[in-house]
Amino acid sequence: RVRVGDEWTATTIQPSIYQPNILREYRCKVEFIGERDGVQIAEISYRAKMQKSDDRQSKARMFGMLMSFKDGHAEGTATFDVKRGEFVAQSEDVVMNLVGVADGKKPGTTVDVSSRIKTTHSMSVVTESQRREQRQAADRD
């Protein structure tokens, strides 16, 4: 049985344009179990360390430079709907550190460069009836 305060670790592999496979090592904690808006939920917080899973490198062009993944981290929360048996919402902040090479000032030379990208995203799963309501509201606009 899961209780508030329970903690665990998990590992996933995430593909990216900057690295074929990014290893995410999560540290998760149950923050809340109970009813919210008439729905039985569990609220999970997490922090994840991100690193290369192998030595393969992808190169993505960014502002004219070839960039690849160095390391990063993420933290966020996820909401689990007990009755539905699935996660229904997530909010996450991610920081990725990239390294790359740019053309130097003199022809034929290069310069090492780095970049830090911070993104925030949120998602929620909606039922079919909620999606129909969204479509109807959009049609009225």
N, C-alpha and C positions, 0 to 999 in steps of 0.2 A: 504494500500500500504506500502511495506517495504522500509525503507530508510537506508542509511549508518548511523551508530551510534545507530540504534535501538537495544535495549537490552531486554532479557527475561530470564526466568528461566524454567528449565524442570527437571523432575525426572524420572529415569529409574531404573530397577532392573537387575543386571548382575549376572548370576550364575558363580561360581568359585569352583575350587577344594579345596580352603581354607575356603570357607564360602558358604552355600547353596544359599544365595541371598545377594549380595552387593548392597546397596542403593547408587546410584550416583545422586548427586544434582548438576545440571549444571547451570552455569551463561554464557549466550551466547551473542555475539555482532556481528552485521553486520559490516564488515570492508571494503568491496568493492562490488560494483555492477557495472557491465559494461561488455565490450567485451574483451576477451583474446583468442588469436589464432582463431579468427573468431567465437567464441562461447560466447553466453550471459550467464554470471555466477554471482553468489553471493558468496562471501568468508566470512565464519563465523569463528570467534575465540571463544574458550570456555575454561572454567576452571571448574573442577568438584571436589567436595569433596566426598570422598568415606567412607562409614561407614557400620556397620552391620545393616541389616534390621530387624533382630530379634535375639533372644538368641541362636538359633540353631548353632551348631559348626560342621564344617567339619574338618577333620584332614587329612593332606597330609603328606606323609613321604618325608623328605628332608634331605639328608645327615645322614640318620639314626635317625632323630628326627621327632616327630609328631608336625606339625606346623598348626596354624590356623590364620585367618585374624584378624588384630586389627583395622587398619584404613589406609587411603591413600588419594592420590589426583592425578588428571590428568589435562593436558592442551594440547590444540592442535588447529588445524584448519581443516575445512571441506569446500569443494567446491561443490556448488549446480549448476547443469546445468538447466537453466530456461526452455529451450525448451523440454528437456527430462523429467523434473519434478522430478529429483532424485539427490541425492548426488553421485558424481562421483570420489571424492578423499578425503582422510583424512590422516592426520599425527598427531600422539599423543605420548606424553611422560607420562608414568604412574609410580608412586611410590606407592608400597604396603608395609606396615609394618606388619610383622608376629610375633607371639609369639608361644612358644611351650615348650616342656619338653624333656630333654635328660637324658640318664642314668648318674648317678653320679659316682664319683671315687670309692665309696664303693658299693659293691653289695647291691641291694635293695633300693638305694637312687636315687633321681632325682635332676636335676638342671634346673631352668627356663632359657630359652634362647630367643633371639629375632633376627630377620633378617629383612633387608630392601632390597627390590627388585626394581630395576629401569629398565624399558623396554621402548623402542622406537619402534613404528611400523608405517608403511605407507602402504596405499592401494589405488588402483585406479580401477575403473570399465572400462572395455574396450568393444567396440562394437564387434559384431560378425566378421566384416571384419578386425578389428585390431587383433583379436585373430587368425584368419586365417593367417594373415601376420606373427604373432609370431611363429605359427606352421611351416610355410614354411621356415622361417629363421632358426629355430631349425633343420629342416630336412636337410638343406644345410650344417650345421656344422658337 
